[in-house]
Amino acid sequence: MKKLVIIVFGIFLCSCQTRIQKEIPIFQELDLKINQIDLDSILLDKEYFSGVGFFSIGSSQLFFVDQVFSSVIAYNGDGLYEGTFLGKGDGPDEQNNIHGFIPYGLKGNHVVLDNFELVVFDKNFQKNTSYPIEWDYSESYHDMVNNPKGSMLGLYEIDWKSRGNNSTFLMTNDDKEVFFPITMSHPTLNGYTSEQYYEEVAIFGRYNLSKRKVVEGFGKRSGEYLNHRFIPNFDFSYFTERENEILVSFAIDPLIHVYGLDGNLKYKFGVEGKNLKTNYPKTSTIDEALDNYKLDLEKAGFYQFVYFDESSKLTFRTYFPEGIGKGFSRVQIYQENKLIGDVKAPERFRVIGKIDDHFYADGIVDELNDRMGIYKFRLDIK
């Protein structure tokens, strides 16, 4: 009898420990100190301009990546033009596609995310080397088609953002690994019809620079998605690195998910945006979702770009309370895990870095009026 009691108690204890291990800490602290930000806009000179692209910052320089011409326009911190580089072609100083860009990202070199490789250029934009993006998997084609699983790396591809967005990827400090956003398109395991997709499919790929392969997928979508079966047009996320952690902002979740570089979810933090419309339009077929993509993003609010600034230790997250096309966005400002500001901003507003005591945000990209510019502001936090 004593043995039975001990066994039952042991099972109960293990069960409790398992539940405790699965509980993820959540922080929802609020101390609003910032009610508005005063913006300066700097219009930038250019040689040519398609009106499609994004801004980036590195080593006190501004860069605009023109994704139509595949060029990079460089400016100093005051917005003075310094030169135009790359452009379509196969030469040592040319580049045909730019989905993502990290200036001075790898041992002082610029890094471009192409269709199927990472391309490294020196500081003068001369090609240095490239890393083909391959996937480390052993499953057969038959198994991947007929019995798909989230663990099958052969089913994944890079999750490129639409033009006008920097498809963020992260380089580790030791220059040994890269974290890519990844996604899966499959006839049965997909975000349009499958619960398994939201439970299993990874959001990050761990790329080993020496092996030149994606060796692991990790990270899962927010559990909020299974409360809305199904809203695939809001199945997207943005992420940033914060002191050896990866912060993930999902479109429909007020909580920012925090992963360690080992791939494990550590905790969540965040406060719901102001007056956020959450009447997300559901879709029943793939064709319906594809036809209504832009329209759906106009109907409901969602969270978008997230950025951590190393020098100030502040995290910025852009969101659209009523959806896109309303002429404005809002920006949350977090100090550690505490919300200290939630302010109104222009519709296109993504904080991308800091030079001296000014933050910079992308930006003014106006093809119709042939204008390109960036926002600049300061924060005095007591």
Secondary structure as a PSIPRED ss2 file (coil, helix, strand):
# PSIPRED VFORMAT (PSIPRED V4.0)

   1 M C   1.000  0.000  0.000
   2 K H   0.000  1.000  0.000
   3 K H   0.000  1.000  0.000
   4 L H   0.000  1.000  0.000
   5 V H   0.000  1.000  0.000
   6 I H   0.000  1.000  0.000
   7 I H   0.000  1.000  0.000
   8 V H   0.000  1.000  0.000
   9 F H   0.000  1.000  0.000
  10 G H   0.000  1.000  0.000
  11 I H   0.000  1.000  0.000
  12 F H   0.000  1.000  0.000
  13 L H   0.000  1.000  0.000
  14 C H   0.000  1.000  0.000
  15 S H   0.000  1.000  0.000
  16 C H   0.000  1.000  0.000
  17 Q H   0.000  1.000  0.000
  18 T H   0.000  1.000  0.000
  19 R H   0.000  1.000  0.000
  20 I H   0.000  1.000  0.000
  21 Q H   0.000  1.000  0.000
  22 K H   0.000  1.000  0.000
  23 E C   1.000  0.000  0.000
  24 I C   1.000  0.000  0.000
  25 P C   1.000  0.000  0.000
  26 I E   0.000  0.000  1.000
  27 F E   0.000  0.000  1.000
  28 Q C   1.000  0.000  0.000
  29 E E   0.000  0.000  1.000
  30 L E   0.000  0.000  1.000
  31 D E   0.000  0.000  1.000
  32 L E   0.000  0.000  1.000
  33 K E   0.000  0.000  1.000
  34 I E   0.000  0.000  1.000
  35 N C   1.000  0.000  0.000
  36 Q C   1.000  0.000  0.000
  37 I C   1.000  0.000  0.000
  38 D C   1.000  0.000  0.000
  39 L C   1.000  0.000  0.000
  40 D E   0.000  0.000  1.000
  41 S E   0.000  0.000  1.000
  42 I E   0.000  0.000  1.000
  43 L E   0.000  0.000  1.000
  44 L C   1.000  0.000  0.000
  45 D C   1.000  0.000  0.000
  46 K C   1.000  0.000  0.000
  47 E C   1.000  0.000  0.000
  48 Y C   1.000  0.000  0.000
  49 F C   1.000  0.000  0.000
  50 S C   1.000  0.000  0.000
  51 G C   1.000  0.000  0.000
  52 V C   1.000  0.000  0.000
  53 G E   0.000  0.000  1.000
  54 F E   0.000  0.000  1.000
  55 F E   0.000  0.000  1.000
  56 S E   0.000  0.000  1.000
  57 I E   0.000  0.000  1.000
  58 G E   0.000  0.000  1.000
  59 S C   1.000  0.000  0.000
  60 S C   1.000  0.000  0.000
  61 Q E   0.000  0.000  1.000
  62 L E   0.000  0.000  1.000
  63 F E   0.000  0.000  1.000
  64 F E   0.000  0.000  1.000
  65 V E   0.000  0.000  1.000
  66 D E   0.000  0.000  1.000
  67 Q C   1.000  0.000  0.000
  68 V C   1.000  0.000  0.000
  69 F C   1.000  0.000  0.000
  70 S C   1.000  0.000  0.000
  71 S E   0.000  0.000  1.000
  72 V E   0.000  0.000  1.000
  73 I E   0.000  0.000  1.000
  74 A E   0.000  0.000  1.000
  75 Y E   0.000  0.000  1.000
  76 N E   0.000  0.000  1.000
  77 G C   1.000  0.000  0.000
  78 D C   1.000  0.000  0.000
  79 G C   1.000  0.000  0.000
  80 L C   1.000  0.000  0.000
  81 Y E   0.000  0.000  1.000
  82 E E   0.000  0.000  1.000
  83 G E   0.000  0.000  1.000
  84 T E   0.000  0.000  1.000
  85 F E   0.000  0.000  1.000
  86 L E   0.000  0.000  1.000
  87 G C   1.000  0.000  0.000
  88 K C   1.000  0.000  0.000
  89 G C   1.000  0.000  0.000
  90 D C   1.000  0.000  0.000
  91 G C   1.000  0.000  0.000
  92 P C   1.000  0.000  0.000
  93 D C   1.000  0.000  0.000
  94 E C   1.000  0.000  0.000
  95 Q C   1.000  0.000  0.000
  96 N C   1.000  0.000  0.000
  97 N C   1.000  0.000  0.000
  98 I C   1.000  0.000  0.000
  99 H C   1.000  0.000  0.000
 100 G E   0.000  0.000  1.000
 101 F E   0.000  0.000  1.000
 102 I E   0.000  0.000  1.000
 103 P E   0.000  0.000  1.000
 104 Y E   0.000  0.000  1.000
 105 G E   0.000  0.000  1.000
 106 L E   0.000  0.000  1.000
 107 K C   1.000  0.000  0.000
 108 G C   1.000  0.000  0.000
 109 N E   0.000  0.000  1.000
 110 H E   0.000  0.000  1.000
 111 V E   0.000  0.000  1.000
 112 V E   0.000  0.000  1.000
 113 L E   0.000  0.000  1.000
 114 D C   1.000  0.000  0.000
 115 N C   1.000  0.000  0.000
 116 F C   1.000  0.000  0.000
 117 E E   0.000  0.000  1.000
 118 L E   0.000  0.000  1.000
 119 V E   0.000  0.000  1.000
 120 V E   0.000  0.000  1.000
 121 F E   0.000  0.000  1.000
 122 D C   1.000  0.000  0.000
 123 K C   1.000  0.000  0.000
 124 N C   1.000  0.000  0.000
 125 F C   1.000  0.000  0.000
 126 Q C   1.000  0.000  0.000
 127 K E   0.000  0.000  1.000
 128 N E   0.000  0.000  1.000
 129 T E   0.000  0.000  1.000
 130 S E   0.000  0.000  1.000
 131 Y E   0.000  0.000  1.000
 132 P E   0.000  0.000  1.000
 133 I C   1.000  0.000  0.000
 134 E E   0.000  0.000  1.000
 135 W E   0.000  0.000  1.000
 136 D C   1.000  0.000  0.000
 137 Y C   1.000  0.000  0.000
 138 S C   1.000  0.000  0.000
 139 E C   1.000  0.000  0.000
 140 S C   1.000  0.000  0.000
 141 Y H   0.000  1.000  0.000
 142 H H   0.000  1.000  0.000
 143 D H   0.000  1.000  0.000
 144 M H   0.000  1.000  0.000
 145 V H   0.000  1.000  0.000
 146 N H   0.000  1.000  0.000
 147 N C   1.000  0.000  0.000
 148 P C   1.000  0.000  0.000
 149 K C   1.000  0.000  0.000
 150 G C   1.000  0.000  0.000
 151 S C   1.000  0.000  0.000
 152 M C   1.000  0.000  0.000
 153 L H   0.000  1.000  0.000
 154 G H   0.000  1.000  0.000
 155 L H   0.000  1.000  0.000
 156 Y E   0.000  0.000  1.000
 157 E E   0.000  0.000  1.000
 158 I E   0.000  0.000  1.000
 159 D C   1.000  0.000  0.000
 160 W C   1.000  0.000  0.000
 161 K C   1.000  0.000  0.000
 162 S C   1.000  0.000  0.000
 163 R C   1.000  0.000  0.000
 164 G C   1.000  0.000  0.000
 165 N C   1.000  0.000  0.000
 166 N C   1.000  0.000  0.000
 167 S C   1.000  0.000  0.000
 168 T C   1.000  0.000  0.000
 169 F C   1.000  0.000  0.000
 170 L E   0.000  0.000  1.000
 171 M E   0.000  0.000  1.000
 172 T C   1.000  0.000  0.000
 173 N C   1.000  0.000  0.000
 174 D C   1.000  0.000  0.000
 175 D C   1.000  0.000  0.000
 176 K C   1.000  0.000  0.000
 177 E E   0.000  0.000  1.000
 178 V E   0.000  0.000  1.000
 179 F E   0.000  0.000  1.000
 180 F E   0.000  0.000  1.000
 181 P E   0.000  0.000  1.000
 182 I E   0.000  0.000  1.000
 183 T E   0.000  0.000  1.000
 184 M E   0.000  0.000  1.000
 185 S C   1.000  0.000  0.000
 186 H C   1.000  0.000  0.000
 187 P C   1.000  0.000  0.000
 188 T C   1.000  0.000  0.000
 189 L C   1.000  0.000  0.000
 190 N C   1.000  0.000  0.000
 191 G C   1.000  0.000  0.000
 192 Y C   1.000  0.000  0.000
 193 T C   1.000  0.000  0.000
 194 S C   1.000  0.000  0.000
 195 E H   0.000  1.000  0.000
 196 Q H   0.000  1.000  0.000
 197 Y H   0.000  1.000  0.000
 198 Y H   0.000  1.000  0.000
 199 E H   0.000  1.000  0.000
 200 E H   0.000  1.000  0.000
 201 V C   1.000  0.000  0.000
 202 A C   1.000  0.000  0.000
 203 I C   1.000  0.000  0.000
 204 F E   0.000  0.000  1.000
 205 G E   0.000  0.000  1.000
 206 R E   0.000  0.000  1.000
 207 Y E   0.000  0.000  1.000
 208 N E   0.000  0.000  1.000
 209 L C   1.000  0.000  0.000
 210 S C   1.000  0.000  0.000
 211 K C   1.000  0.000  0.000
 212 R C   1.000  0.000  0.000
 213 K E   0.000  0.000  1.000
 214 V E   0.000  0.000  1.000
 215 V E   0.000  0.000  1.000
 216 E E   0.000  0.000  1.000
 217 G E   0.000  0.000  1.000
 218 F E   0.000  0.000  1.000
 219 G C   1.000  0.000  0.000
 220 K C   1.000  0.000  0.000
 221 R C   1.000  0.000  0.000
 222 S C   1.000  0.000  0.000
 223 G H   0.000  1.000  0.000
 224 E H   0.000  1.000  0.000
 225 Y H   0.000  1.000  0.000
 226 L H   0.000  1.000  0.000
 227 N H   0.000  1.000  0.000
 228 H C   1.000  0.000  0.000
 229 R C   1.000  0.000  0.000
 230 F C   1.000  0.000  0.000
 231 I C   1.000  0.000  0.000
 232 P H   0.000  1.000  0.000
 233 N H   0.000  1.000  0.000
 234 F H   0.000  1.000  0.000
 235 D C   1.000  0.000  0.000
 236 F C   1.000  0.000  0.000
 237 S E   0.000  0.000  1.000
 238 Y E   0.000  0.000  1.000
 239 F E   0.000  0.000  1.000
 240 T E   0.000  0.000  1.000
 241 E E   0.000  0.000  1.000
 242 R C   1.000  0.000  0.000
 243 E C   1.000  0.000  0.000
 244 N C   1.000  0.000  0.000
 245 E E   0.000  0.000  1.000
 246 I E   0.000  0.000  1.000
 247 L E   0.000  0.000  1.000
 248 V E   0.000  0.000  1.000
 249 S E   0.000  0.000  1.000
 250 F E   0.000  0.000  1.000
 251 A C   1.000  0.000  0.000
 252 I C   1.000  0.000  0.000
 253 D C   1.000  0.000  0.000
 254 P C   1.000  0.000  0.000
 255 L C   1.000  0.000  0.000
 256 I E   0.000  0.000  1.000
 257 H E   0.000  0.000  1.000
 258 V E   0.000  0.000  1.000
 259 Y E   0.000  0.000  1.000
 260 G E   0.000  0.000  1.000
 261 L C   1.000  0.000  0.000
 262 D C   1.000  0.000  0.000
 263 G C   1.000  0.000  0.000
 264 N C   1.000  0.000  0.000
 265 L E   0.000  0.000  1.000
 266 K E   0.000  0.000  1.000
 267 Y E   0.000  0.000  1.000
 268 K E   0.000  0.000  1.000
 269 F E   0.000  0.000  1.000
 270 G C   1.000  0.000  0.000
 271 V C   1.000  0.000  0.000
 272 E C   1.000  0.000  0.000
 273 G C   1.000  0.000  0.000
 274 K C   1.000  0.000  0.000
 275 N C   1.000  0.000  0.000
 276 L C   1.000  0.000  0.000
 277 K C   1.000  0.000  0.000
 278 T C   1.000  0.000  0.000
 279 N C   1.000  0.000  0.000
 280 Y C   1.000  0.000  0.000
 281 P C   1.000  0.000  0.000
 282 K C   1.000  0.000  0.000
 283 T C   1.000  0.000  0.000
 284 S C   1.000  0.000  0.000
 285 T C   1.000  0.000  0.000
 286 I H   0.000  1.000  0.000
 287 D H   0.000  1.000  0.000
 288 E H   0.000  1.000  0.000
 289 A H   0.000  1.000  0.000
 290 L H   0.000  1.000  0.000
 291 D H   0.000  1.000  0.000
 292 N C   1.000  0.000  0.000
 293 Y H   0.000  1.000  0.000
 294 K H   0.000  1.000  0.000
 295 L H   0.000  1.000  0.000
 296 D H   0.000  1.000  0.000
 297 L H   0.000  1.000  0.000
 298 E H   0.000  1.000  0.000
 299 K H   0.000  1.000  0.000
 300 A C   1.000  0.000  0.000
 301 G C   1.000  0.000  0.000
 302 F E   0.000  0.000  1.000
 303 Y E   0.000  0.000  1.000
 304 Q E   0.000  0.000  1.000
 305 F E   0.000  0.000  1.000
 306 V E   0.000  0.000  1.000
 307 Y E   0.000  0.000  1.000
 308 F E   0.000  0.000  1.000
 309 D E   0.000  0.000  1.000
 310 E C   1.000  0.000  0.000
 311 S C   1.000  0.000  0.000
 312 S C   1.000  0.000  0.000
 313 K C   1.000  0.000  0.000
 314 L E   0.000  0.000  1.000
 315 T E   0.000  0.000  1.000
 316 F E   0.000  0.000  1.000
 317 R E   0.000  0.000  1.000
 318 T E   0.000  0.000  1.000
 319 Y E   0.000  0.000  1.000
 320 F E   0.000  0.000  1.000
 321 P C   1.000  0.000  0.000
 322 E C   1.000  0.000  0.000
 323 G C   1.000  0.000  0.000
 324 I C   1.000  0.000  0.000
 325 G C   1.000  0.000  0.000
 326 K C   1.000  0.000  0.000
 327 G C   1.000  0.000  0.000
 328 F E   0.000  0.000  1.000
 329 S E   0.000  0.000  1.000
 330 R E   0.000  0.000  1.000
 331 V E   0.000  0.000  1.000
 332 Q E   0.000  0.000  1.000
 333 I E   0.000  0.000  1.000
 334 Y E   0.000  0.000  1.000
 335 Q E   0.000  0.000  1.000
 336 E C   1.000  0.000  0.000
 337 N C   1.000  0.000  0.000
 338 K E   0.000  0.000  1.000
 339 L E   0.000  0.000  1.000
 340 I E   0.000  0.000  1.000
 341 G E   0.000  0.000  1.000
 342 D E   0.000  0.000  1.000
 343 V E   0.000  0.000  1.000
 344 K E   0.000  0.000  1.000
 345 A E   0.000  0.000  1.000
 346 P E   0.000  0.000  1.000
 347 E C   1.000  0.000  0.000
 348 R C   1.000  0.000  0.000
 349 F C   1.000  0.000  0.000
 350 R E   0.000  0.000  1.000
 351 V E   0.000  0.000  1.000
 352 I E   0.000  0.000  1.000
 353 G E   0.000  0.000  1.000
 354 K E   0.000  0.000  1.000
 355 I E   0.000  0.000  1.000
 356 D C   1.000  0.000  0.000
 357 D C   1.000  0.000  0.000
 358 H E   0.000  0.000  1.000
 359 F E   0.000  0.000  1.000
 360 Y E   0.000  0.000  1.000
 361 A E   0.000  0.000  1.000
 362 D E   0.000  0.000  1.000
 363 G E   0.000  0.000  1.000
 364 I E   0.000  0.000  1.000
 365 V E   0.000  0.000  1.000
 366 D E   0.000  0.000  1.000
 367 E C   1.000  0.000  0.000
 368 L C   1.000  0.000  0.000
 369 N C   1.000  0.000  0.000
 370 D C   1.000  0.000  0.000
 371 R E   0.000  0.000  1.000
 372 M E   0.000  0.000  1.000
 373 G E   0.000  0.000  1.000
 374 I E   0.000  0.000  1.000
 375 Y E   0.000  0.000  1.000
 376 K E   0.000  0.000  1.000
 377 F E   0.000  0.000  1.000
 378 R C   1.000  0.000  0.000
 379 L C   1.000  0.000  0.000
 380 D C   1.000  0.000  0.000
 381 I C   1.000  0.000  0.000
 382 K C   1.000  0.000  0.000
